[in-house]
Amino acid sequence: MAVRGGLGALVFIGFLKRLIQGRRPVFLIADGHPVHRARIVRTYVEVRAEKLRLFYLQPYSPDELNSSELVWNDVKNNGVARTLIAKQADLKKAVVARLCYLQKTPGHVCSFFQASQIKYAS
């Protein structure tokens, strides 16, 4: 999901809604960003406990422990860096295209969890 502007609690809830539609239960690892821990988000997650669980990284965890950093590294190196970016729309198109690729290749995403520094999550 790509959004323009800031990430607030309602935007994050919109992301969570899209994430859990028609799927098995989702286990999401989040960092300590205030939006992820907002009361409205906690309430939303509690009501949907059968479909969604949030797990939080420890405060001040290094980025190397956050598997989403490997996703963004892949997006930057294999999506954006390999594309001519002339305007903002091109950047969004490249990011969304790579995210769609990752969404359709779960084996590639699973490989992120084999990185030695985040093997704890697998």
Protein Blocks (a to p, Z undefined) as FASTA:
>chain_A
ZZedjddfklmmmmmmmmmgopacddddddfbfklmgmklmmmmmmmmmmoccddddehi
afklmmklmmmmmmmmmmmmmpccfbfklmmmmmmmmmmmmmmmmmlmmmmmmpmklmmm
ZZ
